[in-house]
Amino acid sequence: MFVLAHLSDPHLGPLPKPRLSELAGKRATGFLHWQRTRRLIHRGDLLARIVADVKAQRPDHIAVTGDLVNISLAGEYPPARAWLQTLGDARNVSLVPGNHDTYVRSASAHPQLHWADYMRRDDGAESSFPFLRRRGPLALIGLSSAVPTAPLLSTGRLGAVQLARLAELLDRCRDEGLFRVVMIHHPPTSRAARYLKRLVDGAALRAVLASHGAELVIHGHDHVHSLVYFAGPQRRVPVLGVPSASQTPRGTQAAGYNLYWIDGRAGAWRCEVVARGLAPNTDAVSELKRMALTD
């Protein structure tokens, strides 16, 4: 039995005091949004409860699907690395970046500069996407949908090169008999109301999954527990999202995360998902739902 924990979108605060020069363009609106709304929604004390609960479950590995920071100020990245280290060392924690981690073009390289060892491939090469990390029976395949965008947009994009490489890795790991987990920040499909926050080439990603398959896709971005199934070559592919790990229940789901209990072998995998989070009307973390993922 292998236990994988999945949390996302901690949106770590507080923000460091920005220089006036850092608030040009998109950061200006993002800073105002943080001051008026986000700093009230994303609370460090709730995140600490979630992290303590994750550790109490003693997972074999932890997956984090992005949005550690908020407006990509240079001063946000070192504290985010310190937070990653509270989860575990880079051998036991895997990370993919989110759109807030590359909020503006000048910060697009910052995740690799500060968090590269949490995204490093098995062969020790410099972090690049997609990366492959083998852990027990799992193949963790990390994609980056994080690209700088214009104000009021939070779309993501993978690109043809990354998608082609993903197809190769999915086939290789299938042939190795591994349970393939694809990590991405943006969901492969979005509701119409989230058009400005969608994965632009989501249809191309879904086509790769339909042709090459995967045992599990995990994502963040939407800040809610979610489960959908996509077509695969032999069996359906379950795609699961989680809430922000730090959010109050204002207007959306409260802080939470998922545990995946994985057992079996190639062609006969069993996976049970346990959703944990803040129970209604309390700050206590508890089990919210448990279900077996079916093909």
ChimeraX commands (.cxc) that place a marker at each C-alpha (Angstrom):
marker #1 position 0.00,0.00,0.00 radius 0.5
marker #1 position 1.33,3.42,-1.01 radius 0.5
marker #1 position -0.25,6.59,0.43 radius 0.5
marker #1 position -0.01,9.82,-1.57 radius 0.5
marker #1 position -1.13,13.15,-0.06 radius 0.5
marker #1 position -2.17,15.98,-2.36 radius 0.5
marker #1 position -2.54,19.61,-1.33 radius 0.5
marker #1 position -2.57,22.81,-3.34 radius 0.5
marker #1 position -2.90,26.59,-3.50 radius 0.5
marker #1 position -1.67,27.61,-0.04 radius 0.5
marker #1 position -1.27,31.25,-1.17 radius 0.5
marker #1 position 1.21,31.92,1.58 radius 0.5
marker #1 position 1.04,35.22,3.42 radius 0.5
marker #1 position 1.68,37.79,4.57 radius 0.5
marker #1 position 3.01,39.60,1.53 radius 0.5
marker #1 position 6.36,41.31,1.92 radius 0.5
marker #1 position 6.16,45.08,1.55 radius 0.5
marker #1 position 6.57,45.73,-2.19 radius 0.5
marker #1 position 8.67,48.48,-3.70 radius 0.5
marker #1 position 6.71,50.93,-5.81 radius 0.5
marker #1 position 8.55,49.69,-8.90 radius 0.5
marker #1 position 7.27,46.16,-8.25 radius 0.5
marker #1 position 3.62,47.24,-8.45 radius 0.5
marker #1 position 3.55,48.10,-12.13 radius 0.5
marker #1 position 1.05,46.32,-14.37 radius 0.5
marker #1 position -0.63,43.15,-13.20 radius 0.5
marker #1 position 0.96,43.18,-9.75 radius 0.5
marker #1 position -0.90,46.40,-8.90 radius 0.5
marker #1 position -4.33,44.78,-9.27 radius 0.5
marker #1 position -3.09,41.59,-7.60 radius 0.5
marker #1 position -1.80,43.55,-4.62 radius 0.5
marker #1 position -5.12,45.36,-4.21 radius 0.5
marker #1 position -6.98,42.05,-4.45 radius 0.5
marker #1 position -4.73,40.59,-1.75 radius 0.5
marker #1 position -5.26,43.56,0.56 radius 0.5
marker #1 position -9.03,43.64,0.12 radius 0.5
marker #1 position -9.90,39.94,-0.15 radius 0.5
marker #1 position -7.25,37.24,-0.35 radius 0.5
marker #1 position -5.47,38.03,2.90 radius 0.5
marker #1 position -8.79,37.46,4.70 radius 0.5
marker #1 position -9.51,34.20,2.88 radius 0.5
marker #1 position -6.07,32.55,3.08 radius 0.5
marker #1 position -5.09,32.07,6.72 radius 0.5
marker #1 position -1.81,30.75,8.02 radius 0.5
marker #1 position -3.40,29.16,11.09 radius 0.5
marker #1 position -5.73,27.06,8.95 radius 0.5
marker #1 position -2.86,26.01,6.70 radius 0.5
marker #1 position -0.89,24.94,9.79 radius 0.5
marker #1 position -3.80,22.71,10.85 radius 0.5
marker #1 position -3.94,21.12,7.40 radius 0.5
marker #1 position -0.18,20.48,7.34 radius 0.5
marker #1 position -0.29,18.97,10.84 radius 0.5
marker #1 position -3.08,16.66,9.74 radius 0.5
marker #1 position -1.19,15.62,6.60 radius 0.5
marker #1 position 1.82,14.69,8.70 radius 0.5
marker #1 position -0.36,12.79,11.16 radius 0.5
marker #1 position -1.53,10.55,8.29 radius 0.5
marker #1 position 2.11,9.60,7.58 radius 0.5
marker #1 position 1.87,9.56,3.77 radius 0.5
marker #1 position 4.64,8.00,1.72 radius 0.5
marker #1 position 4.83,11.08,-0.50 radius 0.5
marker #1 position 3.29,14.56,-0.75 radius 0.5
marker #1 position 2.29,16.24,-4.01 radius 0.5
marker #1 position 1.79,20.02,-4.15 radius 0.5
marker #1 position 0.10,21.47,-7.24 radius 0.5
marker #1 position 1.11,25.11,-7.16 radius 0.5
marker #1 position 0.19,28.65,-6.16 radius 0.5
marker #1 position 2.51,28.87,-3.20 radius 0.5
marker #1 position 2.87,32.64,-3.63 radius 0.5
marker #1 position 0.51,35.41,-4.65 radius 0.5
marker #1 position 1.92,38.12,-6.92 radius 0.5
marker #1 position 5.45,36.75,-7.48 radius 0.5
marker #1 position 7.33,39.32,-5.45 radius 0.5
marker #1 position 10.97,38.33,-5.04 radius 0.5
marker #1 position 10.49,38.28,-1.27 radius 0.5
marker #1 position 7.71,35.66,-1.46 radius 0.5
marker #1 position 9.86,32.78,-2.72 radius 0.5
marker #1 position 12.29,32.12,0.18 radius 0.5
marker #1 position 9.44,31.86,2.75 radius 0.5
marker #1 position 7.64,29.52,0.35 radius 0.5
marker #1 position 10.72,27.31,0.23 radius 0.5
marker #1 position 10.85,27.31,4.02 radius 0.5
marker #1 position 7.21,26.18,4.03 radius 0.5
marker #1 position 8.00,23.36,1.59 radius 0.5
marker #1 position 10.73,22.21,3.96 radius 0.5
marker #1 position 8.15,21.92,6.75 radius 0.5
marker #1 position 6.35,19.36,4.59 radius 0.5
marker #1 position 9.49,17.30,4.03 radius 0.5
marker #1 position 12.68,17.14,2.06 radius 0.5
marker #1 position 12.72,17.18,-1.72 radius 0.5
marker #1 position 12.93,13.40,-1.89 radius 0.5
marker #1 position 9.51,13.10,-0.24 radius 0.5
marker #1 position 7.71,16.13,-1.69 radius 0.5
marker #1 position 7.00,16.87,-5.37 radius 0.5
marker #1 position 5.87,20.25,-6.68 radius 0.5
marker #1 position 4.50,21.79,-9.85 radius 0.5
marker #1 position 4.06,25.58,-10.13 radius 0.5
marker #1 position 0.81,27.48,-10.50 radius 0.5
marker #1 position -0.11,30.68,-12.31 radius 0.5
marker #1 position 0.49,32.82,-9.21 radius 0.5
marker #1 position 4.02,31.42,-9.01 radius 0.5
marker #1 position 4.77,32.96,-12.43 radius 0.5
marker #1 position 2.45,35.94,-12.06 radius 0.5
marker #1 position 4.54,38.26,-14.24 radius 0.5
marker #1 position 7.12,37.65,-16.94 radius 0.5
marker #1 position 10.02,38.95,-14.85 radius 0.5
marker #1 position 9.34,36.23,-12.25 radius 0.5
marker #1 position 8.88,33.31,-14.65 radius 0.5
marker #1 position 12.19,31.69,-13.65 radius 0.5
marker #1 position 11.75,32.18,-9.89 radius 0.5
marker #1 position 10.15,28.78,-9.14 radius 0.5
marker #1 position 13.15,26.99,-10.66 radius 0.5
marker #1 position 15.60,29.30,-8.87 radius 0.5
marker #1 position 14.11,28.67,-5.44 radius 0.5
marker #1 position 12.31,25.31,-5.59 radius 0.5
marker #1 position 14.17,23.31,-8.26 radius 0.5
marker #1 position 15.00,20.34,-6.04 radius 0.5
marker #1 position 11.28,19.72,-5.43 radius 0.5
marker #1 position 10.80,19.47,-9.21 radius 0.5
marker #1 position 13.99,17.61,-10.08 radius 0.5
marker #1 position 13.86,14.52,-12.28 radius 0.5
marker #1 position 15.05,11.13,-11.09 radius 0.5
marker #1 position 18.26,11.46,-13.10 radius 0.5
marker #1 position 19.22,14.58,-11.14 radius 0.5
marker #1 position 19.08,16.84,-14.18 radius 0.5
marker #1 position 17.99,20.44,-13.87 radius 0.5
marker #1 position 14.27,20.82,-13.40 radius 0.5
marker #1 position 12.34,20.76,-16.66 radius 0.5
marker #1 position 8.81,19.79,-17.58 radius 0.5
marker #1 position 7.43,17.29,-17.64 radius 0.5
marker #1 position 9.55,15.69,-14.93 radius 0.5
marker #1 position 9.40,12.05,-13.89 radius 0.5
marker #1 position 9.86,10.87,-10.30 radius 0.5
marker #1 position 9.47,7.18,-9.44 radius 0.5
marker #1 position 8.34,6.55,-5.88 radius 0.5
marker #1 position 7.44,2.99,-4.92 radius 0.5
marker #1 position 4.83,1.78,-7.45 radius 0.5
marker #1 position 4.12,5.37,-8.57 radius 0.5
marker #1 position 5.35,7.38,-11.52 radius 0.5
marker #1 position 4.83,11.04,-10.63 radius 0.5
marker #1 position 4.78,13.06,-13.85 radius 0.5
marker #1 position 4.86,16.81,-13.23 radius 0.5
marker #1 position 3.57,19.28,-15.82 radius 0.5
marker #1 position 3.87,23.06,-15.73 radius 0.5
marker #1 position 0.83,25.00,-16.91 radius 0.5
marker #1 position 2.20,28.17,-15.26 radius 0.5
marker #1 position 2.72,31.02,-17.70 radius 0.5
marker #1 position 2.63,34.82,-17.19 radius 0.5
marker #1 position -0.66,36.34,-18.35 radius 0.5
marker #1 position -2.25,39.75,-18.81 radius 0.5
marker #1 position -4.22,41.42,-16.00 radius 0.5
marker #1 position -7.53,39.71,-15.16 radius 0.5
marker #1 position -6.34,36.45,-16.76 radius 0.5
marker #1 position -5.14,33.32,-14.97 radius 0.5
marker #1 position -5.06,30.92,-17.88 radius 0.5
marker #1 position -2.48,28.16,-18.24 radius 0.5
marker #1 position -0.71,26.56,-21.18 radius 0.5
marker #1 position 1.40,23.41,-21.67 radius 0.5
marker #1 position 2.59,23.70,-25.26 radius 0.5
marker #1 position 3.26,21.09,-27.94 radius 0.5
marker #1 position 6.73,20.11,-26.70 radius 0.5
marker #1 position 5.56,19.35,-23.17 radius 0.5
marker #1 position 2.54,17.42,-24.42 radius 0.5
marker #1 position 4.66,15.28,-26.75 radius 0.5
marker #1 position 7.06,14.49,-23.93 radius 0.5
marker #1 position 4.12,13.62,-21.66 radius 0.5
marker #1 position 2.89,11.04,-24.19 radius 0.5
marker #1 position 6.33,9.42,-24.22 radius 0.5
marker #1 position 6.53,9.28,-20.42 radius 0.5
marker #1 position 3.03,7.84,-20.08 radius 0.5
marker #1 position 3.92,5.01,-22.48 radius 0.5
marker #1 position 7.27,4.32,-20.83 radius 0.5
marker #1 position 5.79,4.19,-17.33 radius 0.5
marker #1 position 2.90,2.00,-18.50 radius 0.5
marker #1 position 5.44,-0.46,-19.91 radius 0.5
marker #1 position 7.27,-0.40,-16.57 radius 0.5
marker #1 position 4.03,-1.38,-14.80 radius 0.5
marker #1 position 3.83,1.83,-12.75 radius 0.5
marker #1 position 0.77,3.64,-11.41 radius 0.5
marker #1 position 0.93,6.89,-13.39 radius 0.5
marker #1 position 0.02,10.10,-11.53 radius 0.5
marker #1 position -0.05,13.29,-13.60 radius 0.5
marker #1 position 0.39,16.49,-11.57 radius 0.5
marker #1 position -0.77,19.83,-13.01 radius 0.5
marker #1 position -2.01,23.11,-11.57 radius 0.5
marker #1 position -4.85,23.91,-13.99 radius 0.5
marker #1 position -7.64,21.37,-14.44 radius 0.5
marker #1 position -7.72,19.76,-17.91 radius 0.5
marker #1 position -11.23,21.14,-18.40 radius 0.5
marker #1 position -12.97,24.16,-16.89 radius 0.5
marker #1 position -16.52,25.35,-16.49 radius 0.5
marker #1 position -17.67,28.04,-18.92 radius 0.5
marker #1 position -17.76,30.56,-16.07 radius 0.5
marker #1 position -14.00,30.07,-15.62 radius 0.5
marker #1 position -13.09,30.76,-19.26 radius 0.5
marker #1 position -10.52,33.40,-18.27 radius 0.5
marker #1 position -8.90,30.91,-15.90 radius 0.5
marker #1 position -8.84,27.84,-18.15 radius 0.5
marker #1 position -6.06,25.64,-19.46 radius 0.5
marker #1 position -5.86,26.98,-23.01 radius 0.5
marker #1 position -4.71,23.67,-24.52 radius 0.5
marker #1 position -6.83,21.50,-22.26 radius 0.5
marker #1 position -8.33,19.71,-25.24 radius 0.5
marker #1 position -4.85,18.67,-26.38 radius 0.5
marker #1 position -4.07,17.32,-22.89 radius 0.5
marker #1 position -7.32,15.37,-22.86 radius 0.5
marker #1 position -6.41,13.90,-26.26 radius 0.5
marker #1 position -3.04,12.69,-24.87 radius 0.5
marker #1 position -4.80,11.08,-21.92 radius 0.5
marker #1 position -7.35,9.45,-24.22 radius 0.5
marker #1 position -4.58,7.92,-26.35 radius 0.5
marker #1 position -1.99,7.03,-23.71 radius 0.5
marker #1 position -3.92,6.76,-20.44 radius 0.5
marker #1 position -3.03,7.51,-16.82 radius 0.5
marker #1 position -4.17,6.05,-13.55 radius 0.5
marker #1 position -4.73,9.44,-11.88 radius 0.5
marker #1 position -4.57,13.18,-12.65 radius 0.5
marker #1 position -4.42,15.65,-9.75 radius 0.5
marker #1 position -4.71,19.45,-9.90 radius 0.5
marker #1 position -5.48,22.62,-7.95 radius 0.5
marker #1 position -6.51,26.09,-9.20 radius 0.5
marker #1 position -10.29,25.80,-8.72 radius 0.5
marker #1 position -10.09,25.68,-4.88 radius 0.5
marker #1 position -12.73,22.93,-4.55 radius 0.5
marker #1 position -12.88,19.17,-4.11 radius 0.5
marker #1 position -13.79,17.78,-7.54 radius 0.5
marker #1 position -13.82,14.51,-9.45 radius 0.5
marker #1 position -14.42,13.94,-13.16 radius 0.5
marker #1 position -13.52,11.05,-15.45 radius 0.5
marker #1 position -11.99,11.38,-18.91 radius 0.5
marker #1 position -11.81,8.78,-21.64 radius 0.5
marker #1 position -8.69,6.62,-21.74 radius 0.5
marker #1 position -7.47,3.90,-24.11 radius 0.5
marker #1 position -8.74,0.99,-21.97 radius 0.5
marker #1 position -10.29,2.58,-18.90 radius 0.5
marker #1 position -11.41,6.00,-17.75 radius 0.5
marker #1 position -8.93,8.42,-16.19 radius 0.5
marker #1 position -9.98,9.96,-12.83 radius 0.5
marker #1 position -9.15,13.66,-12.48 radius 0.5
marker #1 position -9.31,15.15,-8.98 radius 0.5
marker #1 position -8.94,18.67,-7.63 radius 0.5
marker #1 position -8.60,19.90,-4.05 radius 0.5
marker #1 position -9.45,23.13,-2.23 radius 0.5
marker #1 position -6.84,25.66,-1.25 radius 0.5
marker #1 position -4.98,24.33,1.78 radius 0.5
marker #1 position -5.38,27.68,3.57 radius 0.5
marker #1 position -8.83,29.02,2.75 radius 0.5
marker #1 position -11.71,29.94,4.99 radius 0.5
marker #1 position -15.16,28.82,3.82 radius 0.5
marker #1 position -16.02,32.32,2.54 radius 0.5
marker #1 position -17.76,31.76,-0.79 radius 0.5
marker #1 position -16.15,28.37,-1.49 radius 0.5
marker #1 position -15.00,25.21,0.24 radius 0.5
marker #1 position -12.85,25.44,3.35 radius 0.5
marker #1 position -9.24,24.27,3.48 radius 0.5
marker #1 position -8.68,20.61,2.64 radius 0.5
marker #1 position -6.60,18.01,0.85 radius 0.5
marker #1 position -6.78,14.44,-0.49 radius 0.5
marker #1 position -5.15,11.16,0.42 radius 0.5
marker #1 position -4.84,8.38,-2.16 radius 0.5
marker #1 position -4.42,4.80,-0.93 radius 0.5
marker #1 position -2.91,2.87,-3.84 radius 0.5
marker #1 position -2.49,-0.88,-4.00 radius 0.5
marker #1 position -2.39,-3.68,-6.56 radius 0.5
marker #1 position -0.43,-4.09,-9.75 radius 0.5
marker #1 position -0.52,-3.09,-13.40 radius 0.5
marker #1 position -3.89,-3.96,-14.88 radius 0.5
marker #1 position -5.39,-4.48,-11.43 radius 0.5
marker #1 position -4.76,-1.27,-9.52 radius 0.5
marker #1 position -6.95,-0.25,-6.60 radius 0.5
marker #1 position -7.13,3.38,-5.48 radius 0.5
marker #1 position -9.23,4.81,-2.68 radius 0.5
marker #1 position -9.43,8.58,-2.18 radius 0.5
marker #1 position -10.03,10.13,1.23 radius 0.5
marker #1 position -10.97,13.81,1.25 radius 0.5
marker #1 position -9.96,15.55,4.48 radius 0.5
marker #1 position -10.50,19.14,5.50 radius 0.5
marker #1 position -12.08,21.59,7.89 radius 0.5
marker #1 position -15.41,20.28,9.08 radius 0.5
marker #1 position -18.40,22.65,8.79 radius 0.5
marker #1 position -18.60,25.27,11.55 radius 0.5
marker #1 position -15.29,24.24,13.09 radius 0.5
marker #1 position -11.56,24.60,12.62 radius 0.5
marker #1 position -11.02,20.88,13.23 radius 0.5
marker #1 position -9.68,18.76,10.35 radius 0.5
marker #1 position -11.53,15.51,9.76 radius 0.5
marker #1 position -12.47,13.00,7.10 radius 0.5
marker #1 position -15.12,14.46,4.78 radius 0.5
marker #1 position -15.58,11.68,2.23 radius 0.5
marker #1 position -14.11,8.34,1.21 radius 0.5
marker #1 position -14.62,6.55,-2.08 radius 0.5
marker #1 position -13.02,4.04,-4.41 radius 0.5
marker #1 position -11.97,5.35,-7.81 radius 0.5
marker #1 position -13.44,3.18,-10.53 radius 0.5
marker #1 position -12.38,2.64,-14.14 radius 0.5
marker link #1:1,2 radius 0.2
marker link #1:2,3 radius 0.2
marker link #1:3,4 radius 0.2
marker link #1:4,5 radius 0.2
marker link #1:5,6 radius 0.2
marker link #1:6,7 radius 0.2
marker link #1:7,8 radius 0.2
marker link #1:8,9 radius 0.2
marker link #1:9,10 radius 0.2
marker link #1:10,11 radius 0.2
marker link #1:11,12 radius 0.2
marker link #1:12,13 radius 0.2
marker link #1:13,14 radius 0.2
marker link #1:14,15 radius 0.2
marker link #1:15,16 radius 0.2
marker link #1:16,17 radius 0.2
marker link #1:17,18 radius 0.2
marker link #1:18,19 radius 0.2
marker link #1:19,20 radius 0.2
marker link #1:20,21 radius 0.2
marker link #1:21,22 radius 0.2
marker link #1:22,23 radius 0.2
marker link #1:23,24 radius 0.2
marker link #1:24,25 radius 0.2
marker link #1:25,26 radius 0.2
marker link #1:26,27 radius 0.2
marker link #1:27,28 radius 0.2
marker link #1:28,29 radius 0.2
marker link #1:29,30 radius 0.2
marker link #1:30,31 radius 0.2
marker link #1:31,32 radius 0.2
marker link #1:32,33 radius 0.2
marker link #1:33,34 radius 0.2
marker link #1:34,35 radius 0.2
marker link #1:35,36 radius 0.2
marker link #1:36,37 radius 0.2
marker link #1:37,38 radius 0.2
marker link #1:38,39 radius 0.2
marker link #1:39,40 radius 0.2
marker link #1:40,41 radius 0.2
marker link #1:41,42 radius 0.2
marker link #1:42,43 radius 0.2
marker link #1:43,44 radius 0.2
marker link #1:44,45 radius 0.2
marker link #1:45,46 radius 0.2
marker link #1:46,47 radius 0.2
marker link #1:47,48 radius 0.2
marker link #1:48,49 radius 0.2
marker link #1:49,50 radius 0.2
marker link #1:50,51 radius 0.2
marker link #1:51,52 radius 0.2
marker link #1:52,53 radius 0.2
marker link #1:53,54 radius 0.2
marker link #1:54,55 radius 0.2
marker link #1:55,56 radius 0.2
marker link #1:56,57 radius 0.2
marker link #1:57,58 radius 0.2
marker link #1:58,59 radius 0.2
marker link #1:59,60 radius 0.2
marker link #1:60,61 radius 0.2
marker link #1:61,62 radius 0.2
marker link #1:62,63 radius 0.2
marker link #1:63,64 radius 0.2
marker link #1:64,65 radius 0.2
marker link #1:65,66 radius 0.2
marker link #1:66,67 radius 0.2
marker link #1:67,68 radius 0.2
marker link #1:68,69 radius 0.2
marker link #1:69,70 radius 0.2
marker link #1:70,71 radius 0.2
marker link #1:71,72 radius 0.2
marker link #1:72,73 radius 0.2
marker link #1:73,74 radius 0.2
marker link #1:74,75 radius 0.2
marker link #1:75,76 radius 0.2
marker link #1:76,77 radius 0.2
marker link #1:77,78 radius 0.2
marker link #1:78,79 radius 0.2
marker link #1:79,80 radius 0.2
marker link #1:80,81 radius 0.2
marker link #1:81,82 radius 0.2
marker link #1:82,83 radius 0.2
marker link #1:83,84 radius 0.2
marker link #1:84,85 radius 0.2
marker link #1:85,86 radius 0.2
marker link #1:86,87 radius 0.2
marker link #1:87,88 radius 0.2
marker link #1:88,89 radius 0.2
marker link #1:89,90 radius 0.2
marker link #1:90,91 radius 0.2
marker link #1:91,92 radius 0.2
marker link #1:92,93 radius 0.2
marker link #1:93,94 radius 0.2
marker link #1:94,95 radius 0.2
marker link #1:95,96 radius 0.2
marker link #1:96,97 radius 0.2
marker link #1:97,98 radius 0.2
marker link #1:98,99 radius 0.2
marker link #1:99,100 radius 0.2
marker link #1:100,101 radius 0.2
marker link #1:101,102 radius 0.2
marker link #1:102,103 radius 0.2
marker link #1:103,104 radius 0.2
marker link #1:104,105 radius 0.2
marker link #1:105,106 radius 0.2
marker link #1:106,107 radius 0.2
marker link #1:107,108 radius 0.2
marker link #1:108,109 radius 0.2
marker link #1:109,110 radius 0.2
marker link #1:110,111 radius 0.2
marker link #1:111,112 radius 0.2
marker link #1:112,113 radius 0.2
marker link #1:113,114 radius 0.2
marker link #1:114,115 radius 0.2
marker link #1:115,116 radius 0.2
marker link #1:116,117 radius 0.2
marker link #1:117,118 radius 0.2
marker link #1:118,119 radius 0.2
marker link #1:119,120 radius 0.2
marker link #1:120,121 radius 0.2
marker link #1:121,122 radius 0.2
marker link #1:122,123 radius 0.2
marker link #1:123,124 radius 0.2
marker link #1:124,125 radius 0.2
marker link #1:125,126 radius 0.2
marker link #1:126,127 radius 0.2
marker link #1:127,128 radius 0.2
marker link #1:128,129 radius 0.2
marker link #1:129,130 radius 0.2
marker link #1:130,131 radius 0.2
marker link #1:131,132 radius 0.2
marker link #1:132,133 radius 0.2
marker link #1:133,134 radius 0.2
marker link #1:134,135 radius 0.2
marker link #1:135,136 radius 0.2
marker link #1:136,137 radius 0.2
marker link #1:137,138 radius 0.2
marker link #1:138,139 radius 0.2
marker link #1:139,140 radius 0.2
marker link #1:140,141 radius 0.2
marker link #1:141,142 radius 0.2
marker link #1:142,143 radius 0.2
marker link #1:143,144 radius 0.2
marker link #1:144,145 radius 0.2
marker link #1:145,146 radius 0.2
marker link #1:146,147 radius 0.2
marker link #1:147,148 radius 0.2
marker link #1:148,149 radius 0.2
marker link #1:149,150 radius 0.2
marker link #1:150,151 radius 0.2
marker link #1:151,152 radius 0.2
marker link #1:152,153 radius 0.2
marker link #1:153,154 radius 0.2
marker link #1:154,155 radius 0.2
marker link #1:155,156 radius 0.2
marker link #1:156,157 radius 0.2
marker link #1:157,158 radius 0.2
marker link #1:158,159 radius 0.2
marker link #1:159,160 radius 0.2
marker link #1:160,161 radius 0.2
marker link #1:161,162 radius 0.2
marker link #1:162,163 radius 0.2
marker link #1:163,164 radius 0.2
marker link #1:164,165 radius 0.2
marker link #1:165,166 radius 0.2
marker link #1:166,167 radius 0.2
marker link #1:167,168 radius 0.2
marker link #1:168,169 radius 0.2
marker link #1:169,170 radius 0.2
marker link #1:170,171 radius 0.2
marker link #1:171,172 radius 0.2
marker link #1:172,173 radius 0.2
marker link #1:173,174 radius 0.2
marker link #1:174,175 radius 0.2
marker link #1:175,176 radius 0.2
marker link #1:176,177 radius 0.2
marker link #1:177,178 radius 0.2
marker link #1:178,179 radius 0.2
marker link #1:179,180 radius 0.2
marker link #1:180,181 radius 0.2
marker link #1:181,182 radius 0.2
marker link #1:182,183 radius 0.2
marker link #1:183,184 radius 0.2
marker link #1:184,185 radius 0.2
marker link #1:185,186 radius 0.2
marker link #1:186,187 radius 0.2
marker link #1:187,188 radius 0.2
marker link #1:188,189 radius 0.2
marker link #1:189,190 radius 0.2
marker link #1:190,191 radius 0.2
marker link #1:191,192 radius 0.2
marker link #1:192,193 radius 0.2
marker link #1:193,194 radius 0.2
marker link #1:194,195 radius 0.2
marker link #1:195,196 radius 0.2
marker link #1:196,197 radius 0.2
marker link #1:197,198 radius 0.2
marker link #1:198,199 radius 0.2
marker link #1:199,200 radius 0.2
marker link #1:200,201 radius 0.2
marker link #1:201,202 radius 0.2
marker link #1:202,203 radius 0.2
marker link #1:203,204 radius 0.2
marker link #1:204,205 radius 0.2
marker link #1:205,206 radius 0.2
marker link #1:206,207 radius 0.2
marker link #1:207,208 radius 0.2
marker link #1:208,209 radius 0.2
marker link #1:209,210 radius 0.2
marker link #1:210,211 radius 0.2
marker link #1:211,212 radius 0.2
marker link #1:212,213 radius 0.2
marker link #1:213,214 radius 0.2
marker link #1:214,215 radius 0.2
marker link #1:215,216 radius 0.2
marker link #1:216,217 radius 0.2
marker link #1:217,218 radius 0.2
marker link #1:218,219 radius 0.2
marker link #1:219,220 radius 0.2
marker link #1:220,221 radius 0.2
marker link #1:221,222 radius 0.2
marker link #1:222,223 radius 0.2
marker link #1:223,224 radius 0.2
marker link #1:224,225 radius 0.2
marker link #1:225,226 radius 0.2
marker link #1:226,227 radius 0.2
marker link #1:227,228 radius 0.2
marker link #1:228,229 radius 0.2
marker link #1:229,230 radius 0.2
marker link #1:230,231 radius 0.2
marker link #1:231,232 radius 0.2
marker link #1:232,233 radius 0.2
marker link #1:233,234 radius 0.2
marker link #1:234,235 radius 0.2
marker link #1:235,236 radius 0.2
marker link #1:236,237 radius 0.2
marker link #1:237,238 radius 0.2
marker link #1:238,239 radius 0.2
marker link #1:239,240 radius 0.2
marker link #1:240,241 radius 0.2
marker link #1:241,242 radius 0.2
marker link #1:242,243 radius 0.2
marker link #1:243,244 radius 0.2
marker link #1:244,245 radius 0.2
marker link #1:245,246 radius 0.2
marker link #1:246,247 radius 0.2
marker link #1:247,248 radius 0.2
marker link #1:248,249 radius 0.2
marker link #1:249,250 radius 0.2
marker link #1:250,251 radius 0.2
marker link #1:251,252 radius 0.2
marker link #1:252,253 radius 0.2
marker link #1:253,254 radius 0.2
marker link #1:254,255 radius 0.2
marker link #1:255,256 radius 0.2
marker link #1:256,257 radius 0.2
marker link #1:257,258 radius 0.2
marker link #1:258,259 radius 0.2
marker link #1:259,260 radius 0.2
marker link #1:260,261 radius 0.2
marker link #1:261,262 radius 0.2
marker link #1:262,263 radius 0.2
marker link #1:263,264 radius 0.2
marker link #1:264,265 radius 0.2
marker link #1:265,266 radius 0.2
marker link #1:266,267 radius 0.2
marker link #1:267,268 radius 0.2
marker link #1:268,269 radius 0.2
marker link #1:269,270 radius 0.2
marker link #1:270,271 radius 0.2
marker link #1:271,272 radius 0.2
marker link #1:272,273 radius 0.2
marker link #1:273,274 radius 0.2
marker link #1:274,275 radius 0.2
marker link #1:275,276 radius 0.2
marker link #1:276,277 radius 0.2
marker link #1:277,278 radius 0.2
marker link #1:278,279 radius 0.2
marker link #1:279,280 radius 0.2
marker link #1:280,281 radius 0.2
marker link #1:281,282 radius 0.2
marker link #1:282,283 radius 0.2
marker link #1:283,284 radius 0.2
marker link #1:284,285 radius 0.2
marker link #1:285,286 radius 0.2
marker link #1:286,287 radius 0.2
marker link #1:287,288 radius 0.2
marker link #1:288,289 radius 0.2
marker link #1:289,290 radius 0.2
marker link #1:290,291 radius 0.2
marker link #1:291,292 radius 0.2
marker link #1:292,293 radius 0.2
marker link #1:293,294 radius 0.2
marker link #1:294,295 radius 0.2
view
